[in-house]
Amino acid sequence: MFLDFKDTISGQEARAYATIDGRNEDLFYIKKLDSKIEKEKSEGKTLGKRGTQTKAKGYKGTGTLTIYYVTSLFRELMLKYMKEGIDTYFDITVINEDPTSSVGKQTVVLKNCNLDECPMALLDVDSDSLEEEVAFTFDDVDLLSKFNKPVLK
C-alpha cells in the first residue's frame, strides 16, 4: 500500500482570513504561514528511576506569516498599540482544500492571535517583490473540519 501523490495537498490551494474587531480580512497576500504548539514541561526525578522524567504543564502557540509587502494592516495594528496602548487580538482561519486530493479539506482557526513584531518599512533594490515576516502568538486552536484518511493503493 502507498499514498497516491495526487492526494498530497498543494499549498497554493489554501485560503486564509483574519477576523479582526468582528470583520473578516482576506489574507490573499500570504506566501507562507507556520504555526505550532509547543508543550511546556516540568522535569523531575522519582525514587526507583534514575532517568529524568517529564510532565506536561501547559503549552504555547507561536506563528509566523510571510507575506508580500502589499498591505498596511499589521502595521496599523502595531501602531494602534504604540500610539494608543490598544492591543488587538484576532483569529486566523486557514482552509486547506485541494480539489485533486481525496482527503477533502481541513479548517483550522488560530484563536486570540497577537502580534509579536512587525516590520514598519522595507526597501531592497535587488528584490523583484518585497516580502515581510510577521511573528505572532496564539492561545487556542479549533479544528472545524479535518482531512479524511487518504485512499491507499
C-alpha positions in Angstrom: 0.0 0.0 0.0 1.2 3.5 -0.7 0.0 7.1 -0.7 -1.0 8.3 -4.2 0.9 11.6 -4.8 -2.2 13.3 -6.1 -3.6 13.1 -2.6 -1.0 15.4 -1.2 -2.2 18.9 -0.5 -0.9 21.8 -2.7 -0.1 24.8 -0.6 -1.4 27.1 -3.4 -4.9 25.7 -2.8 -5.2 27.2 0.7 -7.3 30.1 1.8 -6.9 32.3 4.9 -8.6 35.2 6.5 -8.3 37.1 9.8 -11.2 38.1 12.0 -10.3 41.5 13.5 -12.7 43.5 15.5 -15.6 41.5 14.1 -14.7 41.9 10.4 -13.1 39.3 8.1 -10.0 40.4 6.2 -8.9 38.1 3.3 -5.3 37.3 3.6 -4.7 36.7 -0.1 -1.2 38.1 0.1 0.2 35.4 2.4 3.1 33.4 0.9 3.6 31.2 3.9 2.1 30.6 7.4 3.7 28.5 10.0 2.1 27.8 13.4 2.9 25.4 16.1 2.1 24.4 19.6 5.0 23.8 22.0 4.3 21.9 25.2 5.8 23.3 28.3 7.1 20.6 30.6 8.4 20.2 34.1 11.2 17.8 34.8 11.7 15.7 37.9 13.0 12.5 39.4 11.4 9.8 41.4 12.6 7.0 43.6 13.5 3.9 41.8 14.1 5.6 38.4 17.5 7.1 37.5 16.4 9.0 34.5 14.8 12.4 34.4 11.1 12.3 33.7 8.8 15.0 32.3 5.3 16.1 32.8 3.3 18.5 30.6 2.2 21.6 32.4 0.9 23.8 29.6 1.6 25.0 26.0 2.5 28.0 24.0 1.3 28.8 20.4 3.6 30.7 18.1 3.4 31.5 14.4 5.0 33.4 11.6 3.3 34.9 8.5 5.5 35.5 5.4 3.5 38.0 3.3 4.0 40.0 0.2 4.6 43.7 1.1 1.3 44.9 -0.2 -0.7 45.6 3.0 -0.5 48.1 5.9 -2.9 46.0 8.0 -0.4 44.7 10.5 1.5 48.0 10.7 -1.8 49.6 11.6 -2.4 47.1 14.4 1.1 47.7 15.8 0.7 51.5 15.5 -2.6 51.3 17.4 -0.8 49.7 20.3 2.2 52.1 20.1 0.2 55.3 19.9 -3.0 54.5 21.8 -2.0 51.5 24.0 -4.8 49.4 22.4 -3.6 45.8 21.7 -5.6 43.9 19.2 -6.3 40.2 19.3 -7.7 38.4 16.3 -8.3 34.9 14.9 -6.7 33.5 11.7 -8.7 30.8 9.8 -6.7 28.6 7.4 -8.6 26.3 5.0 -6.6 23.7 3.1 -8.6 22.1 0.3 -7.0 20.7 -2.8 -9.7 19.6 -5.4 -7.4 16.9 -6.8 -7.0 15.2 -3.5 -9.3 12.6 -2.0 -8.6 13.8 1.6 -11.1 16.7 1.4 -10.5 19.8 3.4 -9.2 20.9 6.8 -10.2 24.1 8.5 -8.1 25.4 11.4 -8.7 28.5 13.5 -5.8 30.0 15.4 -7.5 31.9 18.2 -6.5 35.1 20.1 -3.6 35.8 17.8 -1.4 38.8 18.9 1.5 40.4 17.1 5.0 40.0 18.5 6.8 42.0 15.8 6.1 43.7 12.5 8.3 45.4 10.0 7.5 49.1 9.7 9.2 49.9 6.4 11.1 47.8 3.8 13.4 48.7 1.0 15.5 46.3 -1.2 16.8 47.4 -4.6 17.6 43.8 -5.5 14.2 42.4 -4.8 11.6 41.8 -7.5 8.9 41.5 -4.9 9.2 42.7 -1.3 8.2 40.2 1.5 7.9 40.7 5.2 7.7 38.4 8.2 5.2 39.0 11.0 5.6 37.0 14.2 2.6 36.3 16.4 1.4 34.2 19.3 -2.0 32.5 19.9 -3.5 30.7 22.8 -6.1 28.4 21.4 -7.0 26.3 18.3 -10.2 25.0 16.8 -10.3 22.2 14.2 -13.5 23.0 12.4 -13.1 20.3 9.7 -10.4 17.6 9.3 -8.9 15.7 6.5 -10.4 12.3 5.5 -8.0 9.4 5.5 -6.2 9.1 2.1 -7.2 6.2 -0.2 -4.2 3.9 -0.1 -3.3 1.9 -3.2 
